[in-house]
Amino acid sequence: MGGLTIIQTIILAIVEGLTEFLPVSSTGHMIIAQNLMGIESTPFVKAFTVIIQFGAILSVIVLYYKRFFRLNHTSAPEGVSSVQKFLHKWDFYWKLFVAFIPAIVIGGLGNKIVDELLGSVTVVASMLVVGGIFMLFCDRIFNKGNERTVMTEKKAFNIGLFQCIAMIPGVSRSMATIVGGMSQKFTRKDAAEFSFFLAVPTMFAATVLDIFKLYKSGDAGAITSNNIFILLLGSVIAFFVAMVAIKGFIDFLTKYGFKAFGVYRIIVGVFILIWLLSGHPMNIAG
């Protein structure tokens, strides 16, 4: 038991693909969709919500492959060590790794807490509202980047710290890292693109970790040929839906900023909180 039907898989994968790159929390929306469909939060389902996120993230590699697979071919400064020359050549990947370090440390320490929060619709709804209110003002606070800013180790690390806030379901990894980039004086566009690139190692690590936890969970129905098919199907659908969604996101964000997303988050979050506080169950499938 504890698996997903084909219809449930398709719905969750579409939700993931549409929301992964929007600052509305893809994990939060999948938790809401999961509860609306009455899906039990088993180890497999929790792993599914993370693993198909990596499927969506792969769309970044396809859409930005020329920029993702690149080395720095400029000459390194004179008088630097061989290590510095190596890092200069692999500068793009080095900065991604530096930005990824906080997630390794904080994610490892708080993994059990995050797992517990993943099942809470109340936490998701609350964070949607809090994040939405913040997004109404974040453009005014952080959007001070008007030209190209050079990425440094310190800036990359700071963006990585912002990403860790998104371990709370409902915060949105996309929002946290884009705002993190804007706080380092990057434009919305450049901050969004670095957020997409940083998602690749982050979600790859999260996927590997969840596959390992799924294997170690002892859930009798966790590893079956049907569930492997469900994971592949969900990942493929999320990949193609994300390919479509990501194309218009940067243009929209560059032109209009975060306000529309903030309003959306507040409306959804407040509605869910009122619904729950009034005693209504989230499960509408039964």
N, C-alpha and C positions, 0 to 999 in steps of 0.2 A: 504494500500500500504506500501511499504518500507520493504517488506519481502525478502526472498531469495528463489531461486529455489533449487531443490534437487541437480542438477549438481553444482551450485555455492557453495552450502553448502559443498559438498564432496571435491571440489577443495580447498576451504579455509581451511577446516579441515586438509587435507593432508599437505598443506603448513605450517600450525601451528604445526602439529605433528613433521614434519621434522626439523623445524627451532627453536622450543622452547628452546632446550638445546644447540644449536649451537650459537656462539657469532656473529650472523649476523642480529639479531633483528627480532623476529617472528612477532611482531606488525607491523614493517616496511614492511615486506614482504606481510603481509595480506592486508595492505593499498595499496600496489602496485598492488597485485592481484585483489583487489576490484575495483581499478580504471581501470585496463585493461579489466575487464568484464563489466564495465559501471554500477557498483552497486552504487546506491544512498547512501550517508552517513547519514542515518536516525538514530534516537535514538536506534532503534532495532539493526541495523547493527553494530553500535559502541559497543553496549552491547554484541553482538554476538562475536566480536573479542576478548573481554576480557573473557567472560564466557567459551568459548571453550579452552582458555589457561589453565583454571583450570582443564579441562578434561585431558589435556596433563600432567599437574603437578601431577595428581593422579597416574600416572605411576611410579613416584618416590616412593610413599608409597608402591606400590606393589613390585617393584624391590628391595627396601631397607627396607622392613618392619621389619626385625630383628633389624636393626640399628635405624630405626625411632621410633619404639615403645620400648623404653628402659629406664630404670631408673638406677641411679648410686647406686649400692649396696655396694660400699666400705664404710668404717666407716668414719664419719665426724671427722675433727680435734677436739681434746680435748679442752674444755673450750669455745666453740662457742655457740651462742644463739640458741634457738629453731627455729627461722626464718632461720638462716644460715644452720642449720641441714636440714630443709625442702628444701631449695634451693640447698643444696648439693645433695640430693636425686633426685631432678628434674632438675639437672644441664643442661642437654641437651636442655630441653624445655625452661629453663630460659635464656640460651644464645640465643636461637632462638628469644625469645620475645625481648630481648635487641637489637638484630640486626634489629628487625621489627619496633622498636620505631621510627626511623627517617622517615620511609615510612608513618607512621600514621600521624606524625606532618606535614611534608613537603607535603605529598600527599593531606592532608586535606586543607592546605593553597593554594596549587596551582592546585586544581582539575579543575577549570574552564579553566585555561590556557592550561592544558594538553588536555582537551576535544577539544579545538580549534585547537591544533596542530595535533590531530589525523586525521584530514581530509587533511593535507598538504603533497602531494607527494614530493614537493620541499624540505621541512624540512627533510623528510625521506632520500631522496637521498643525501642531504648535510651531514647529520649525518653518513650515510654509508661511505662516502668518508673520513670524518674527523676521524671516528672511525677506518677505515681501515688503514689509515696512522699511527695512534697511535699503532695499533696492530703489525705493522711491527717492532716496536722497544720495545714493552712492555716486551717481554721475557728478553731482555737484561737489562731492567731497574728494573723489579720486581722479576724475577724468581731467588731468592736467597735462597729459602727454600729447604734444602737437607734432612731434617729429620723431624720427627713428632714434631709439635709445639702445645703447650697447648692453647686451646681457653680460653680467659679471657673476662670479660664483656667489657673492653675497646676495645679489638680487634673485638669483635662481633659488637659493636656499630659503629666502624669505617667501617666495611664491610657494615653495614646498610646504612651509609652515601653514600658510593659508589653506592649502589643499587638505591638511589634516582636520580642519574644522568640518569638512564634508563627511567625515566618518560618522557624524550624527545623521541618521536618516531624515531626509526632508530639507537638509541644508543646500545641497547641490554642489557636486564637485566642480562642475563647469562655472557656476557663479563664484565659488570660493577662489578658484585659481585665476579667473579673469580679473576679479577685484584685486587679487594679490598682485597681478601684473600691472594693473592700473595704479596701485599704491607705489609701485616702483617706477612710475612715470612713463609707462608704456601706453601707447594708444589702445583703444578698445580692440582694434583689428589685430595688432601685434600680440596683445595680451590673450586674445581668444585663440590665435593660432598656436601660441606656446602652450596654452591650456590643452589643446587637442593633442599636441605632441607628447606632453607630460602624461596624458592619459594612457599612452601605449605601455610604458614600463609599469605604471601603477596598476592598471587593470590586468596586465599579464601576470604580475605577482599575485594579485588577489585571486585570479582564476586558478593558478597553480595551488595556492593555499587552500582554496575551497575544494578543489578536486582531492587533495590530500586529506582534508577533514572529512569529506564525504566517504572516502575509502576507509578511514579509521573510525567512522561513526558507529559501525556495527548495525546500521539500519538494514534489515534483511531485504528491503525492496529498493535500496539505494542504487546498487550497481546491477542493472539488468540491460539486456539488449534494447528493450523498449525505451528505457530512460536515456540511454546513450543516443538513440534516434531522436528523442525529444530535445536533448541538448543541442544536437547538430541542427535540427530543424529551427529551433528558436534562435540559434546563433546566425544562421543563414538569413532568416527573415529580418532580424535586427540589423544585420549588415546592409542589406539592400534598402531598407527603409531609412536607415541613417544616411546612406549615400545621397538620398533625395533631400532629406531634412537639412543636412549640413550646408548644402549649396546656397540656400537663401538666408541662413542664420547670420553669417558674418555681415552681409549687406544690411540686414535689418538692424543688427546691433550697432553697426557703425553709424547709421543714419538716425536711429531713434533711441538708442541706449536701453536702459533696464526698466524704465517705468512701466511699460505695458506688461512685462513679466511680473513685476512687483504687484500690480493690481490683480493679475490672474491668480498669483499665489495667495494673496489675502482672501479673495473671494472663495477659492477652493478650500483653504484652511479653515476659515470661519464657518463655512457651511458644514464641513465635517465635524467640527467641534460642537456646533449647535445640535447637529443630528445625534451625536453620541451622548451629549449631556441631556437630551430630551428622552433618552432611554431607548432609542431605535437601534437595532442591530445593523452592522455594516453589511452583513451577508444578505444580498437580495436574490441569490441564486436558489435558495431553498424555499 
